[in-house]
Amino acid sequence: MSVSAYDSFAELPAADWDALTVGSNIYSTSGFVGVREEALPPEAHARYLLARDSDGTPVAGLEVYCFTKAPHDLYAQGTCWVR
């Protein structure tokens, strides 16, 4: 299994991401990934991880967000580690 990291929605292979969202709601699709990235505050950073099996077929995806300042009062202030 291999994992690839993408620093922006523009880098993310939409077809691979969407292969993981078949049968789920529209909010999981690549189109909404782009909308969420556009809505991030200027100091925020998004990263996208895609895991593929030995044949190169996508098997898992993860959106990771890091904020230098909590975007809302309900979020606890803390440190984000993105590697």
N, C-alpha and C positions, 0 to 999 in steps of 0.2 A: 504494500500500500504506500502511496506517495501523497504528500500534502503540499499544495501550492498556495501561496499567499499573494493577494492582489491588493494594492494600495488605493485603488479607486474603482468605482463602478465601471469606468471606461475600460479598464484592464480586464474585468471579469468576463469570462466566456459565458454569455447569456444562455446559450443553448445547453451548456453543461449544468448551469444553475437550475434552469427550468426543467431539466430531466429529473431533478430531485423533487420538484414540486407538483408532479402529476397527481391529480386527485386531491390536492390540498386547496386552501382558499387563495384568492387572488393576492392577498397581502404577502404571500410567500414568494411570489414570482419575481423575476429579475426586474420587471418594470417598476415594482414597488421598492425594490432595493435602491434603484436610482432616485426615486422620490424621497426616500428616507435620507439618502446622502445629501441631496439638495437642501433638505430642511435642517441639516445640522448647523449649530452655531459656528461662527468663524473659527473659534479656538478648538473645535472638536475634530477628531480624526477617525475615519472608518477604515476597517481592514476586512477583507473577505477571505475565508479559507475554504478550499475545496479538497476533499480527499478522494482519491481514485484507486480502484483496485489494480491488480497487476495487468489487466487488459486495458487500462485507461478509462474505464467506465466510472463516472462519478457515483460515489456511494454516500457522501455526507457533505454538508455545507454549513458554514457558521459565519455570522456577521459579528464583528467585534468593534465596539465603539469606545473611544477614550476621550474624556473631557478634562480639561484643565480646571474648569469650574463647573460645579453641579448645575445641570440645565434646569432643574426644578427643585423646589424646597423639599419634595419627597425623597430626593436622592441624598444619600449620605456622602459627605465630602470624603474623598479618599484618593488613593494613588492607583493608577492603572498601569499594568505592566503588559506591554505588547512586544513580542519578540518575533 
